[in-house]
Amino acid sequence: MVEILEQRLMEAGRGDHEAAAAVYDDVAEVVYGLVLHMTGDPERAEALACDALLAVLRTASLFDPAQGSARSWIVGVAHQHAVRSRRSTRPQESGTPMLVPGLAALSGPDARAVGLSWFGARTYGDVAQDTGESHDRVLARLRGALLDLGSDRTAPEPWRST
């Protein structure tokens, strides 16, 4: 069964403007929260979130529910949009501690790699350089950490209100 968000995203990809508006309404808060966490600047986050959501809607026809959930795809597109924007404006300071729910379950090196890569807008090469690990080790660490984070299906999703 296809979730409502997935259905709306596929309809938006086929040009349905009402579905596109519903997708926007469904995920705007999540995208803004992610971008705010990445930038730390509410004004910049608002502009980037709008741009990221427009990118999501422009590329909605590329979404394939067989590859994952709509929410994951949308967050991924928004994240990549924010990363590109952030890389073009300023370098990330390394070593900045990040408090992110869920990362506490990971080992220190895994949490640091995920934090630098995902929220720090760093490439795998940057993370390898910052941590002194090989590129292959960083990729293996990130993959393992993300699988570990995704394996806890009982944990509440941070973007859903309780």
Long-range contacts (C-beta under 8 A, 24 or more apart in sequence): 2-65, 3-69, 3-70, 5-69, 5-70, 5-71, 6-63, 6-65, 6-69, 6-70, 8-70, 9-60, 9-63, 9-70, 9-73, 9-74, 10-60, 10-63, 10-65, 12-57, 12-60, 13-60, 13-61, 13-62, 13-63, 14-61, 20-57, 20-60, 23-56, 23-57, 23-60, 23-74, 24-53, 24-57, 27-53, 27-56, 27-71, 27-74, 27-75, 28-53, 29-159, 30-71, 30-74, 30-75, 30-159, 31-56, 31-74, 31-75, 31-78, 33-159, 34-75, 34-78, 34-79, 34-82, 35-78, 35-82, 37-100, 37-119, 38-79, 38-82, 38-83, 38-86, 38-119, 38-121, 39-82, 39-86, 48-81, 48-82, 48-85, 49-78, 51-81, 51-85, 52-77, 52-78, 52-81, 52-82, 53-78, 55-81, 71-157, 71-159, 79-118, 82-121, 83-121, 86-121, 87-121, 92-116, 92-120, 92-121, 92-122, 92-126, 94-120, 94-122, 94-130, 95-130, 96-120, 101-158, 102-149, 102-155, 102-158, 103-149, 105-148, 105-149, 105-152, 106-145, 106-148, 106-149, 109-133, 109-141, 110-141, 110-144, 110-145, 110-148, 111-145, 113-138, 113-141, 113-142, 113-145, 114-142, 114-145, 114-146, 114-149, 117-142
